[in-house]
């Protein structure tokens, strides 16, 4: 009998132990034990998820979370009601976890697990500005546009800075002139990658510089632009030692470009032609002359047909020039002579210039006085 009682007692204790054991991962013990579905909620780094609503059954309940980045709404409810889980953005690269404890009824509290992925950081690898050199009027402004790569960079923001706020300031790519001079504008990636792009800015009377038209002349290995025009070039060509330019406004003559001093060509050469173009050299004009049937040598005379090739194939205009006359400028040669500066200096007082007379004299690169004002065109090599 004692033996039977002993065995029966052991069995009874085992049954009680089993009946009192409860699962606490989404399901509690007891007659009115709590159940949560789902018992695991997963989020992307940005806080998005496919299912953030948890259904609680078994009893009235209350829910508390253990992380500041987790929010449970509402924090309590009745049997069969739901709560929604939201999380803040996880800016860290590592994932994180938390728990929500749901209590209620006579059973054990249950837990709902919350996991959130880390941010996959995609750094900026390149920044490209719409130009590497900009010219704006002293009282004007211009806009630099940046392209950030890759397009899916985690942080594509930019920090804009000017090397000299006394010359030009910049805010979100908008460059505002302050005083004459040059400054460098830098756009740096805000993600700490160190990637940056720069553009030089010229603040002067020249203002915005452009081609008269978008026409181009593809000749052999070269592509030529139309003549250059600068919106601010209305000052006297000879204004002390300041490089200057002047609209060719002789009455009755239709040339609408500008005549530049060689000082302007030399001082601002990196701003005069757009990216990919350059101010021509003497060799560029010699190559052009040979393509148009000439010899590439100076003082080719009496060949009107050769001059007509310049007119018909290259768009030559007989713009004339402006010559120094005391402290002012004297327009001369309009309708008779066609010119174009090179970027090459001959001597201290002269620079090489294309010079063509309408009666047939062609000099691809002749040395003329720097004190004169001549037109400008740009050239680039064909690929």
C-alpha positions in Angstrom: 0.0 0.0 0.0 2.8 2.4 0.9 4.5 1.5 -2.3 1.4 2.2 -4.3 0.9 5.6 -2.6 4.6 6.5 -3.3 4.3 5.7 -7.0 1.0 7.4 -7.3 2.4 10.5 -5.6 5.3 10.7 -8.1 3.0 10.4 -11.0 0.7 13.1 -9.7 3.6 15.5 -9.3 4.7 14.8 -12.9 1.3 15.6 -14.2 1.1 18.9 -12.3 4.5 19.8 -13.6 3.5 19.2 -17.1 0.2 21.1 -16.8 1.9 24.1 -15.3 4.4 24.5 -18.1 3.5 27.3 -20.5 4.9 28.3 -23.9 5.8 32.0 -23.7 6.6 32.7 -27.4 3.2 34.0 -28.7 1.2 31.6 -26.6 0.6 31.6 -22.8 -0.6 28.9 -20.5 -3.9 28.5 -18.6 -7.5 28.2 -19.6 -7.6 31.8 -20.8 -4.0 31.9 -22.0 -3.0 34.6 -24.5 -2.1 34.0 -28.1 -0.5 36.5 -30.5 -0.4 36.2 -34.3 2.1 36.8 -35.7 4.6 36.2 -32.9 7.4 37.8 -35.1 7.3 41.1 -36.9 10.1 42.0 -39.3 10.9 45.5 -40.7 13.1 46.9 -43.4 15.6 49.6 -42.4 13.2 52.3 -43.6 10.5 51.0 -41.3 8.4 49.3 -44.0 6.9 45.8 -43.5 4.3 43.5 -45.0 2.5 42.9 -41.7 2.7 45.0 -38.6 -0.7 44.1 -37.1 -0.8 41.6 -34.3 -4.0 39.8 -33.2 -4.2 38.9 -29.5 -6.7 36.3 -28.3 -7.4 34.5 -25.1 -8.1 37.4 -22.8 -8.0 41.2 -22.4 -4.4 42.3 -22.6 -1.8 45.0 -22.2 1.4 45.3 -24.3 4.7 47.0 -23.5 7.9 47.2 -25.7 11.5 47.2 -24.5 13.0 49.6 -27.1 12.6 53.3 -27.8 12.5 52.7 -31.5 9.4 50.5 -31.2 5.9 51.8 -30.8 2.8 49.7 -30.0 -0.6 51.2 -30.7 -2.9 50.7 -28.8 -1.1 49.6 -25.7 -4.1 47.5 -24.4 -7.2 45.8 -25.8 -9.9 43.2 -25.4 -9.9 39.6 -26.3 -9.6 39.3 -30.1 -8.4 42.9 -30.7 -5.2 44.0 -32.5 -2.3 46.3 -32.0 0.0 47.8 -34.6 3.8 47.9 -34.4 5.8 50.8 -35.9 9.5 51.4 -35.8 11.8 54.4 -36.6 14.3 54.3 -39.5 17.4 52.3 -38.7 20.3 54.4 -40.0 22.9 51.9 -38.7 24.3 49.3 -41.0 23.7 46.5 -38.4 20.3 45.0 -37.7 18.5 45.3 -34.3 15.9 43.4 -32.3 13.4 44.1 -29.6 10.4 42.4 -27.9 6.9 43.3 -27.0 5.5 41.7 -23.8 1.8 41.0 -23.8 0.1 40.3 -20.4 -3.4 39.4 -19.5 -5.7 36.6 -18.2 -4.4 33.9 -15.9 -1.8 32.6 -18.2 1.9 33.6 -18.5 2.8 36.7 -20.4 3.8 36.1 -24.0 6.3 37.9 -26.2 6.2 39.2 -29.8 9.7 39.5 -31.3 10.6 42.6 -33.5 13.5 42.6 -35.9 14.7 45.4 -38.2 17.3 45.2 -40.9 20.2 47.6 -41.0 20.7 50.3 -43.7 22.6 49.2 -46.7 24.9 52.2 -47.3 25.5 53.1 -50.9 28.1 55.9 -51.0 28.4 58.6 -53.6 31.0 57.7 -56.2 31.0 60.6 -58.6 29.7 64.2 -58.9 29.5 65.9 -62.2 28.7 69.6 -62.7 27.0 71.0 -65.8 30.1 73.1 -66.4 33.7 73.5 -65.1 33.9 77.2 -65.8 31.2 79.9 -65.5 31.2 83.6 -66.4 28.7 85.9 -64.7 28.2 89.6 -64.6 29.3 91.6 -61.6 25.7 92.1 -60.6 24.4 88.8 -61.8 24.1 85.1 -60.9 24.3 81.7 -62.5 23.3 78.2 -61.6 25.5 75.1 -61.3 23.6 71.8 -61.7 25.1 68.6 -60.1 24.5 65.0 -61.1 25.3 62.5 -58.3 26.2 58.9 -59.0 25.0 56.3 -58.4 21.4 57.4 -58.7 20.5 55.2 -55.7 23.1 56.6 -53.3 21.9 56.5 -49.7 22.6 60.1 -49.1 22.8 62.2 -52.3 22.9 65.5 -50.5 25.6 68.1 -51.4 27.5 70.7 -49.5 28.2 73.8 -51.6 31.2 76.1 -50.8 32.9 79.1 -52.4 36.6 79.6 -52.2 36.1 83.4 -51.9 32.7 84.7 -50.6 34.0 88.2 -51.4 33.8 87.4 -55.1 30.9 85.0 -55.3 28.6 83.1 -52.9 26.8 79.8 -53.5 23.6 78.3 -52.1 22.2 75.0 -53.5 24.1 75.6 -56.7 23.0 79.2 -57.3 26.1 81.3 -57.6 25.7 85.0 -56.8 28.3 87.6 -57.9 29.6 89.9 -55.2 32.6 91.6 -56.8 35.0 91.3 -59.8 37.4 88.4 -59.5 37.6 84.6 -59.7 36.5 81.9 -57.2 36.2 78.2 -57.2 32.8 76.6 -56.3 33.0 73.1 -54.7 30.1 70.7 -54.4 31.0 67.9 -51.8 29.0 64.8 -51.1 27.3 65.1 -47.7 27.7 61.3 -47.0 31.3 61.7 -45.9 32.6 59.8 -48.9 34.9 62.8 -49.8 33.7 62.9 -53.4 33.6 66.4 -54.8 33.4 68.4 -58.0 34.6 72.0 -58.7 33.8 74.8 -61.1 35.7 78.0 -61.6 33.6 81.2 -61.7 34.6 84.5 -63.3 32.8 87.6 -62.1 33.4 90.4 -64.6 31.8 92.8 -67.1 31.9 89.9 -69.6 28.9 88.3 -68.1 27.4 85.2 -69.7 29.4 84.1 -72.8 27.7 82.2 -75.5 27.8 81.4 -79.3 25.8 83.7 -81.6 24.0 80.6 -82.8 24.1 76.9 -82.2 25.4 76.3 -85.7 28.6 74.3 -86.0 30.9 73.6 -89.0 32.3 70.1 -89.2 35.5 70.3 -91.3 37.9 67.4 -91.5 39.1 66.6 -88.0 37.7 69.8 -86.6 34.4 71.2 -85.5 34.0 75.0 -85.3 31.6 77.1 -83.4 29.9 80.3 -84.4 31.3 83.6 -83.2 31.3 84.4 -79.5 29.1 87.0 -77.8 29.2 88.2 -74.2 26.2 89.9 -72.7 28.2 92.5 -70.7 30.5 93.6 -73.5 29.4 97.2 -73.9 32.4 99.0 -72.4 35.1 100.8 -74.2 37.8 98.3 -75.4 40.6 100.5 -74.0 39.7 101.1 -70.4 43.1 101.5 -68.7 44.7 98.1 -68.3 41.4 96.2 -67.9 40.9 93.5 -70.6 37.7 94.4 -72.4 35.5 93.8 -75.3 33.0 95.7 -77.5 30.0 95.0 -79.6 30.7 95.6 -83.2 27.9 98.2 -83.7 29.0 100.1 -86.7 25.9 101.6 -88.3 24.8 99.6 -91.4 26.8 96.5 -90.6 25.1 93.4 -89.4 27.8 91.5 -87.5 26.4 91.0 -84.0 29.3 89.3 -82.3 31.8 90.9 -80.0 35.4 92.1 -80.6 37.7 91.1 -77.7 41.0 92.5 -76.7 43.8 89.9 -76.6 44.1 90.7 -72.9 40.6 89.3 -72.4 41.5 86.2 -74.5 44.7 85.6 -72.4 43.2 86.4 -69.0 39.9 84.5 -69.4 40.7 81.8 -71.9 39.3 79.0 -69.6 35.9 80.8 -69.4 35.4 81.9 -73.0 34.7 78.5 -74.6 32.4 75.8 -73.2 33.6 72.5 -71.8 35.1 70.4 -74.6 35.9 73.5 -76.8 39.0 75.7 -76.9 40.2 78.9 -78.3 42.0 78.0 -81.5 45.8 77.9 -81.9 47.7 79.0 -84.9 48.1 75.4 -85.9 44.3 75.0 -85.8 43.9 77.7 -88.4 46.7 76.3 -90.5 44.9 72.9 -90.5 41.6 74.7 -91.4 43.3 76.6 -94.3 44.7 73.4 -95.8 41.3 71.7 -95.5 39.7 74.7 -97.4 42.3 74.4 -100.2 45.0 76.7 -99.0 48.7 76.1 -98.2 48.6 76.9 -94.5 51.0 79.7 -95.1 50.5 83.4 -94.6 50.0 86.1 -97.3 48.3 83.9 -99.8 47.0 86.6 -102.1 44.6 87.1 -105.0 42.6 84.0 -104.6 39.0 85.1 -104.1 37.8 81.5 -104.5 39.8 80.5 -101.5 38.2 83.3 -99.5 34.8 82.1 -100.6 35.6 78.7 -99.2 35.9 80.3 -95.8 32.7 82.1 -96.3 30.7 79.1 -97.6 32.2 76.3 -95.5 33.3 78.0 -92.3 30.8 80.9 -92.0 33.4 83.7 -92.2 32.1 87.2 -91.5 34.0 90.3 -92.5 33.7 91.7 -89.0 36.6 94.2 -89.2 38.2 95.2 -86.0 38.5 97.9 -83.4 41.8 99.7 -83.2 43.2 101.8 -80.4 42.8 105.5 -81.0 44.1 107.4 -78.0 42.1 106.1 -75.0 39.2 105.0 -77.1 38.5 102.5 -79.9 38.1 103.1 -83.6 36.0 100.7 -85.7 37.6 99.8 -89.0 37.6 97.2 -91.8 34.0 96.1 -91.4 32.8 94.4 -94.6 36.4 94.2 -95.8 38.5 92.1 -93.4 37.7 89.0 -91.4 39.6 88.1 -88.3 39.8 85.7 -85.4 42.1 85.6 -82.5 44.3 82.6 -81.6 45.4 81.9 -78.0 49.1 82.0 -79.2 51.3 85.0 -78.3 53.9 86.0 -80.9 55.8 88.6 -79.0 55.1 90.9 -76.0 53.1 93.3 -78.2 51.6 90.9 -80.8 49.5 87.7 -80.9 48.7 85.4 -83.8 45.4 86.0 -85.6 43.5 84.7 -88.6 43.4 87.5 -91.1 41.4 87.4 -94.4 40.8 90.2 -96.9 37.7 89.9 -99.1 39.8 90.3 -102.2 41.7 87.1 -101.6 44.6 87.6 -99.1 44.6 84.9 -96.5 46.9 84.6 -93.5 46.0 81.7 -91.1 48.2 82.9 -88.3 49.7 86.4 -88.6 51.0 88.4 -85.7 48.9 91.5 -85.0 48.8 94.1 -82.3 47.3 93.0 -79.0 45.8 96.4 -78.6 43.3 95.6 -81.4 40.0 94.0 -80.8 39.1 90.9 -82.9 36.3 88.3 -83.0 36.6 84.9 -81.3 35.4 81.4 -82.2 35.9 78.1 -80.5 37.1 74.7 -82.0 37.2 71.1 -80.9 38.6 68.0 -82.3 36.3 65.4 -83.9 36.4 62.0 -82.2 
